[in-house]
């Protein structure tokens, strides 16, 4: 299982950063572009994507692999 991918706000746009990394993986003008990039990485690594709001709080998450909380039903 790969590193979780975080979509985070930066002063000049949005960035994708792998969990525990000291540097951003990529920078994007819009949150939507960053989400698309993070989704691709998370799918390839079978990890989780976490989307942060402008204040840095997690507003959404999506799992692409071993989901610790699979849907019931």
Backbone as JSON Lines, residues from 0, in Angstrom:
{"i":0,"aa":"X","n":[0.84,-1.18,0.0],"ca":[0.0,0.0,0.0],"c":[0.89,1.25,0.0]}
{"i":1,"aa":"X","n":[0.54,2.22,-0.84],"ca":[1.35,3.43,-0.97],"c":[0.99,4.49,0.05]}
{"i":2,"aa":"X","n":[1.59,5.65,-0.11],"ca":[1.36,6.77,0.8],"c":[0.03,7.44,0.48]}
{"i":3,"aa":"X","n":[-0.68,7.85,1.52],"ca":[-1.89,8.63,1.32],"c":[-1.53,9.96,0.67]}
{"i":4,"aa":"X","n":[-2.39,10.45,-0.2],"ca":[-2.16,11.69,-0.93],"c":[-3.06,12.78,-0.37]}
{"i":5,"aa":"X","n":[-2.45,13.92,-0.03],"ca":[-3.2,15.04,0.55],"c":[-3.28,16.18,-0.47]}
{"i":6,"aa":"X","n":[-4.48,16.75,-0.64],"ca":[-4.68,17.94,-1.46],"c":[-4.75,19.11,-0.49]}
{"i":7,"aa":"X","n":[-3.78,20.03,-0.59],"ca":[-3.66,21.11,0.39],"c":[-3.55,22.47,-0.3]}
{"i":8,"aa":"X","n":[-4.03,23.51,0.39],"ca":[-3.98,24.89,-0.12],"c":[-2.58,25.45,0.01]}
{"i":9,"aa":"X","n":[-2.15,26.16,-1.0],"ca":[-0.88,26.89,-0.98],"c":[-1.17,28.34,-1.34]}
{"i":10,"aa":"X","n":[-0.23,29.23,-1.1],"ca":[-0.45,30.66,-1.37],"c":[-0.71,30.93,-2.85]}
{"i":11,"aa":"X","n":[-0.16,30.08,-3.71],"ca":[-0.31,30.29,-5.15],"c":[-1.23,29.27,-5.82]}
{"i":12,"aa":"X","n":[-2.02,28.54,-5.04],"ca":[-2.93,27.55,-5.63],"c":[-3.11,26.36,-4.71]}
{"i":13,"aa":"X","n":[-3.04,25.17,-5.29],"ca":[-3.25,23.92,-4.55],"c":[-2.12,22.96,-4.86]}
{"i":14,"aa":"X","n":[-1.83,22.07,-3.91],"ca":[-0.73,21.12,-4.09],"c":[-1.16,19.72,-3.69]}
{"i":15,"aa":"X","n":[-0.44,18.75,-4.23],"ca":[-0.59,17.35,-3.83],"c":[0.67,16.98,-3.07]}
{"i":16,"aa":"X","n":[0.5,16.36,-1.9],"ca":[1.66,15.96,-1.1],"c":[1.42,14.57,-0.53]}
{"i":17,"aa":"X","n":[2.38,13.69,-0.7],"ca":[2.3,12.36,-0.11],"c":[2.5,12.44,1.39]}
{"i":18,"aa":"X","n":[1.79,11.61,2.13],"ca":[1.89,11.61,3.6],"c":[3.34,11.38,4.02]}
{"i":19,"aa":"X","n":[3.83,12.24,4.91],"ca":[5.19,12.11,5.42],"c":[6.26,12.74,4.55]}
{"i":20,"aa":"X","n":[5.89,13.19,3.36],"ca":[6.88,13.83,2.47],"c":[7.15,15.25,2.94]}
{"i":21,"aa":"X","n":[8.38,15.71,2.75],"ca":[8.72,17.08,3.14],"c":[8.48,18.05,1.99]}
{"i":22,"aa":"X","n":[8.27,17.53,0.78],"ca":[8.04,18.4,-0.39],"c":[6.76,17.99,-1.09]}
{"i":23,"aa":"X","n":[6.12,18.97,-1.75],"ca":[4.92,18.7,-2.53],"c":[5.26,17.87,-3.75]}
{"i":24,"aa":"X","n":[4.34,17.01,-4.14],"ca":[4.51,16.2,-5.35],"c":[4.24,17.04,-6.59]}
{"i":25,"aa":"X","n":[3.18,17.88,-6.54],"ca":[2.83,18.71,-7.69],"c":[2.04,19.93,-7.23]}
{"i":26,"aa":"X","n":[2.03,20.98,-8.07],"ca":[1.29,22.2,-7.8],"c":[0.28,22.44,-8.9]}
{"i":27,"aa":"X","n":[-0.89,23.01,-8.53],"ca":[-1.97,23.21,-9.48],"c":[-2.67,24.53,-9.22]}
{"i":28,"aa":"X","n":[-3.26,25.11,-10.28],"ca":[-3.94,26.4,-10.15],"c":[-5.25,26.26,-9.4]}
{"i":29,"aa":"X","n":[-5.94,25.13,-9.57],"ca":[-7.24,24.95,-8.92],"c":[-7.25,23.7,-8.06]}
{"i":30,"aa":"X","n":[-8.19,23.67,-7.12],"ca":[-8.33,22.49,-6.27],"c":[-8.76,21.28,-7.11]}
{"i":31,"aa":"X","n":[-9.6,21.52,-8.1],"ca":[-10.06,20.43,-8.96],"c":[-8.92,19.73,-9.68]}
{"i":32,"aa":"X","n":[-7.98,20.51,-10.2],"ca":[-6.81,19.93,-10.88],"c":[-5.98,19.11,-9.9]}
{"i":33,"aa":"X","n":[-5.81,19.64,-8.69],"ca":[-5.03,18.93,-7.67],"c":[-5.73,17.63,-7.27]}
{"i":34,"aa":"X","n":[-7.05,17.66,-7.16],"ca":[-7.8,16.46,-6.81],"c":[-7.63,15.39,-7.88]}
{"i":35,"aa":"X","n":[-7.71,15.78,-9.15],"ca":[-7.53,14.82,-10.24],"c":[-6.15,14.17,-10.19]}
{"i":36,"aa":"X","n":[-5.12,14.98,-9.95],"ca":[-3.75,14.45,-9.87],"c":[-3.61,13.52,-8.67]}
{"i":37,"aa":"X","n":[-4.14,13.92,-7.51],"ca":[-4.04,13.1,-6.31],"c":[-4.8,11.79,-6.48]}
{"i":38,"aa":"X","n":[-5.95,11.85,-7.15],"ca":[-6.75,10.65,-7.38],"c":[-5.96,9.63,-8.2]}
{"i":39,"aa":"X","n":[-5.3,10.1,-9.24],"ca":[-4.5,9.2,-10.09],"c":[-3.39,8.53,-9.3]}
{"i":40,"aa":"X","n":[-2.69,9.31,-8.5],"ca":[-1.59,8.76,-7.69],"c":[-2.13,7.76,-6.68]}
{"i":41,"aa":"X","n":[-3.23,8.12,-6.0],"ca":[-3.81,7.24,-4.99],"c":[-4.31,5.93,-5.62]}
{"i":42,"aa":"X","n":[-4.88,6.0,-6.81],"ca":[-5.33,4.79,-7.49],"c":[-4.13,3.91,-7.84]}
{"i":43,"aa":"X","n":[-3.08,4.51,-8.35],"ca":[-1.88,3.75,-8.73],"c":[-1.23,3.09,-7.52]}
{"i":44,"aa":"X","n":[-1.25,3.78,-6.38],"ca":[-0.59,3.28,-5.17],"c":[-1.55,2.52,-4.26]}
{"i":45,"aa":"X","n":[-2.81,2.43,-4.66],"ca":[-3.85,1.79,-3.83],"c":[-3.83,2.37,-2.41]}
{"i":46,"aa":"X","n":[-3.9,3.69,-2.35],"ca":[-3.87,4.38,-1.07],"c":[-5.1,5.26,-0.94]}
{"i":47,"aa":"X","n":[-5.05,6.22,-0.06],"ca":[-6.19,7.09,0.2],"c":[-5.87,8.51,-0.22]}
{"i":48,"aa":"X","n":[-6.91,9.23,-0.68],"ca":[-6.78,10.64,-1.04],"c":[-7.55,11.45,0.0]}
{"i":49,"aa":"X","n":[-6.91,12.45,0.59],"ca":[-7.55,13.31,1.57],"c":[-7.56,14.74,1.04]}
{"i":50,"aa":"X","n":[-8.75,15.33,0.99],"ca":[-8.9,16.68,0.46],"c":[-9.09,17.63,1.64]}
{"i":51,"aa":"X","n":[-8.22,18.63,1.72],"ca":[-8.28,19.62,2.8],"c":[-8.98,20.88,2.29]}
{"i":52,"aa":"X","n":[-9.66,21.59,3.2],"ca":[-10.26,22.86,2.82],"c":[-9.21,23.97,2.95]}
{"i":53,"aa":"X","n":[-9.61,25.2,2.72],"ca":[-8.67,26.32,2.77],"c":[-8.04,26.51,4.15]}
{"i":54,"aa":"X","n":[-8.74,26.08,5.2],"ca":[-8.22,26.22,6.57],"c":[-7.35,25.03,6.98]}
{"i":55,"aa":"X","n":[-7.21,24.05,6.1],"ca":[-6.35,22.91,6.39],"c":[-7.06,21.71,6.99]}
{"i":56,"aa":"X","n":[-8.37,21.82,7.24],"ca":[-9.12,20.7,7.8],"c":[-9.52,19.73,6.68]}
{"i":57,"aa":"X","n":[-9.54,18.44,7.0],"ca":[-9.94,17.46,6.01],"c":[-11.45,17.59,5.76]}
{"i":58,"aa":"X","n":[-11.83,17.79,4.5],"ca":[-13.25,17.94,4.18],"c":[-13.81,16.72,3.47]}
{"i":59,"aa":"X","n":[-12.92,15.9,2.88],"ca":[-13.37,14.69,2.19],"c":[-12.21,13.73,2.07]}
{"i":60,"aa":"X","n":[-12.56,12.44,1.92],"ca":[-11.52,11.44,1.7],"c":[-12.08,10.37,0.79]}
{"i":61,"aa":"X","n":[-11.18,9.73,0.06],"ca":[-11.57,8.69,-0.87],"c":[-10.5,7.6,-0.83]}
{"i":62,"aa":"X","n":[-10.93,6.36,-0.73],"ca":[-10.0,5.25,-0.6],"c":[-9.92,4.45,-1.89]}
{"i":63,"aa":"X","n":[-8.7,4.11,-2.31],"ca":[-8.47,3.35,-3.54],"c":[-7.63,2.13,-3.25]}
{"i":64,"aa":"X","n":[-8.11,1.26,-2.41],"ca":[-7.33,0.08,-2.07],"c":[-7.99,-0.65,-0.93]}
{"i":65,"aa":"X","n":[-7.21,-0.95,0.08],"ca":[-7.73,-1.64,1.25],"c":[-8.51,-0.66,2.11]}
{"i":66,"aa":"X","n":[-9.8,-0.56,1.86],"ca":[-10.64,0.38,2.58],"c":[-10.85,-0.1,4.02]}
{"i":67,"aa":"X","n":[-10.41,0.68,5.01],"ca":[-10.57,0.25,6.4],"c":[-12.04,0.3,6.84]}
{"i":68,"aa":"X","n":[-12.88,1.03,6.1],"ca":[-14.31,1.13,6.43],"c":[-15.13,0.9,5.17]}
{"i":69,"aa":"X","n":[-15.2,-0.33,4.66],"ca":[-15.96,-0.56,3.42],"c":[-17.45,-0.31,3.62]}
{"i":70,"aa":"X","n":[-18.15,0.07,2.56],"ca":[-19.59,0.33,2.7],"c":[-20.34,-0.94,3.1]}
{"i":71,"aa":"X","n":[-21.36,-0.75,3.9],"ca":[-22.17,-1.9,4.34],"c":[-23.41,-1.98,3.46]}
{"i":72,"aa":"X","n":[-23.81,-3.21,3.18],"ca":[-25.04,-3.34,2.43],"c":[-24.88,-4.18,1.3]}
